[in-house]
Each structure stands twice: as C-alpha cells, then as structure tokens.
Amino acid sequence: MRIAFLRSVFIALTFLFILTSCRWRSVRGNGEIATTNRSERDFKSVRTGGSFDVYLTQGDNFEIKITGDENLLRYVETKVENGVLRIHTRKGVNIRPTEDMKVHITAPRFAEVSLAGSGKIVAETNLTSDSKIKFSIAGSGDILMKEVNAPQVAVNIAGSGKAEAAGATRDIDIDVAGSGDVIMKNLKAENAKVEIAGSGNVWLYASLKLDVRVAGGGDIHYYGNPTDIKSKLAGSGNLIKEE
C-alpha cells in the first residue's frame, strides 16, 4: 500500500540523517547576502532537500536564482537529471545561514514539486498543466500553492508537513502518513481519493465521488455534495461533511 511505502521512506530518511549528521562539516554564513544565477534548464519537475525556501513561477523561460550568505552559495548544488531539477546542499556539509536561503525558479511547466526537509515551496503564480501535477513532502516542510489547474492532482505527505492549494481538477489523490495536513477545500475536484495512516487531517472538495480510508486518528473534512461515497475507517478518525 502506498501509505506503508511513504512511512518507510520517511523513517529511512530520518535514520539516515541521524547517522550522517554527526560527521558533517558545519559552515556558518558570513552575513553578506548575495544572489547567484544557475544555468540549468529543460526541467519540468523540482525536488529540494534541506531547509531552502523555494519560490515557483510558471513562465516562458527557465531561470534559477539563489539568494543567501555569499560564502554558502557554493555549497548549494543544482543539477538536472531526467527532467528533474534537484536542489540540495553539498554532501558532507551542514550550512548554517544567517537568514533563510531563497531559491527562485521559473519554468514553463511543473509536473512534480517535491520537498524533503523543513523548508517550504511557495508558488508565486498559478500552475497550469494539461497533465498530472504531483506534490510530495517528506518531513516537516510546507508546499503552498496558489491556483492549480490540471486534470489530475496528487498529494503525498510523509511526516508533519502541510500542503495547500486552490484551483480545479478532475481527480485528486491524497496520501498522508503521519501528522501532516492537506488543505485542498478550495481546489474544486470532481473525484477524490484519500488515504490517511496516522493523525493527519485533510480538507477537500469533491462534487461526484469520494473514496476514503483512514487508519488512525486523522479526520477528513469534505465540501461539496458527492453522490458516490465510500469510506473505511479504522481508529478514531472521522469523515466530516462541511458546509
């Protein structure tokens, strides 16, 4: 089941962090804030690891700008693999910035937005696609979107993060493993499928079909008037109709 996989991923990431953090070299920011441009392009997905604040803009061109302590910028690595822009700190280095490091990304399309760590990803424009858009969080980070317009939207959270968006879609698929929250009540979906393992909570909208499974104490709050509702609740979780 996808929930079991997400839980395994989160546990593995946490264990790996504990094992490696004590061997990392710590570098403090010098307080001199600077901006650097990166040349990567031809990507349609973004995956970040760490505590970066990432800002997305859907536009005609590719652009990446990183702002932070001048002496730390060299330790922020960006590369594109199979259409995925990966952003992370150099292996073996623990950066300690004097203020949040910001990454501004512009691209014509975003098919997947993924965050591992405690940072946040914020959309500065609406995101539109003629195919599926996926949002993933592993850790305590936040993904905060404006309007998302796509035929399918998927949201996966493993940990205590938060995902929020408005907009419209035909199908939305939400998986939560842990205590994370998904706030999608302003994203108008026709069909919604939700799985929660843990104490996470979900707010969503569905007009036609709603299929939910909860194992634990998580609550699902739904808006709209779906005529086809299926639910399987194991634990203290609830399915709550909101007006």
N, C-alpha and C positions, 0 to 999 in steps of 0.2 A: 504494500500500500504506500502511496506517496507520502503520507504523514510519517510512517516509520522511516522512510528514506531521509526526509527532511530532518527528523530528530537525530538520526545517525550522523548526518553532515554537521549539524550544529555541535554535537558532542565531540566529534573528531576535531573540528576547528578549535574548540575551547581547549582540548587536551594538547593539541599541537602548540597553541600559544603559550601554555604553561611550561611546556618542555623547552621551548626555544627562547622565551623572553629573557631568561637569566643570562643567556650567552650573547645577547645583542649589545652592540655598542651604542651608547646614548649620545646624541648630539643636540645641544641646545641652540635655539635660534638666537641670532645676534641683534634682533630688533630692527634691523634695516630692511624695510619692506620693499620688495621688488616684484616685477612681473616678467615672466618669460613666455615666449610663444613656442609651441611644438609643431612639427611639420606633418604629423601623422594624418592620414586621410583614408578615404574608401572604407569606412566602417559604418555599420548600421546598428551596432549594439555597444553598450558601455558597461563595464564591470570594474568596480572600485573596491579596494581593500585597504582599510585603515580608518583614519578619522578625518578625511577630507570633506569639505563642503563643496558639493558639485552642483553647478547650475546649467541646465539644459536649455538650448534654444533651437527650435526647428527652423532652419533657414536654407538658402540655396547653396551655400558653400560650407566647406569644412574649416573649422577653426578651434584651436585649443590654446587657452591662456591659463597659466598657473601663477597665482599671487601668494606670496608668503615671505618668510625670512630669507634674505638673499643667500645666506650660507646653507640653507636647507633645500633650495630648489634643485640642486644637483642630485639629491637623493630621491627625488620623485621620478619614477620611471614610467614612461608611457610607450606602449607598443601595440600594433595591430596584428592580430592573428585570426585568420579565417573570418574576417569581417567584424571582429570584436576588438574594441579599444579597451585595453587593460591599463589601469592606473593603480600603482602601488609604490610603497617605499622600497628602496634597495634592500635586498636580503642581508640580514645581519645588522641592520641599522634601525635604531629606535629614535625617531626625530621628536624633539620637544619644542614646538613652535611657541613664540610669544603671543601669537594670535592665530585664530583659525586659518588654515591654509585653504584657499579657494581655487577651484578649477572651473573655468567657464568653457563649455563645449557647445559648438554649433555644428549641426549636421542636417542633411536633407531628410533623414528618416531615423527613427529609433524603434527597432524591433524588440529589443530587450534592454532593460535597465536593472542592473544588479548591484547590490551593496553588501559587502561583508565587513562588519566592524561597527563603529559607533558614530560614524559621520552621518551626513544627510545628502540626499539628492533632491533638488528642487527644480521644477520646470518653470522657466520664465515666460514660455509661450505655450499655447495649446499644442498637443501632439495628435497628429492625424496620420492614419495609415490605412491602406486597403487590404491589410492582412493583420494577423495576430500581433498584439503587443503584450509583453510579459514583464512583470515587476517582481523582483526577488530580494529578500532581506535575510541575511544570516547574522544575527547579533542584535544589537540594540539601536541600530540606525533607523532613520526615517526616510521614506520616499513620499514626497509631497508634490502632487501634480495639479495642474490647472484642469482644463478640459481635455479628456482623452476621447477620441472618436475613431473607432476601429470595429471591425466585425466581431472580433474575439479579444477578450482581455483576460489574462491570467495573473493571479497574485499569489506568491508563495512567501510565507514568513516562517523562519525557524529561529525562535528566540523571543525577545521582548520589543521588537521594533514596531513601527507604525507605518501604514500605507494609506494614503488618502488621495481621492481623485473625484472629479465630476465628469460630465460628458454623456456619451451614448454608445451602446454596443448591443450586438445581438445576443452574445453569450459571454457570461463571466464565470470564471472558475477560480475559487479561492481555497487555499490550503493554509492552515495555521497550526504549527507545532510549537507549543509554549504559551507565553502570555502576551503575544503580540496582538495589536488591534488593527482591523481593516475598516476604514470608514469610506464606504462607497455608496452612501444613500443618495447622493446627487449624481451618480453615474447610472443613467436610465438603461437598464438591461431588460431584455425580453425573457431570457432564461438564465437561471443562476444555479450553480452547484457549489456547495460549501462543505468542507471537512475541517473539523477542529479536534486536535488532540492536546488537551491542557486547559488552561484558564483564559485563553484569548477570546476576544469579542469581535463580532462582525456586525456592521450596519450596511445594509444593501437595499437595492430596489430591484424588483422583478415584476413584470407585467403578465407573463404567461406561465412559466414553470419554475418551481423551486424545489431543489433536492438537497437535503442537509443531513449531515452525520456529525454527531458530537460525542467524543469520548473524554469526559472530564467536566470541568465547571464552566466552560465557555458558553456564552449566550450569543444567539443570532437574532438581531433585530431586523425585521424586513418591512419595507414600504411597498406600496403598490397592491394590486389585487390579483395575484396569480391564481389561476383556476386549477392548476395541477400541482399539488404539494405532496412531497414525500419526505418523511423525517425518520431518523433513527437516533435516539438519544440514549446514551449510556453514561450515567453520572448525574451531577446536579445541574447540568446545562439546560438552557431553555430556548425554545423558539417563540419569539415575541412579535406579535403584529403591532406595527406602529401606524399612526395616522399622519 
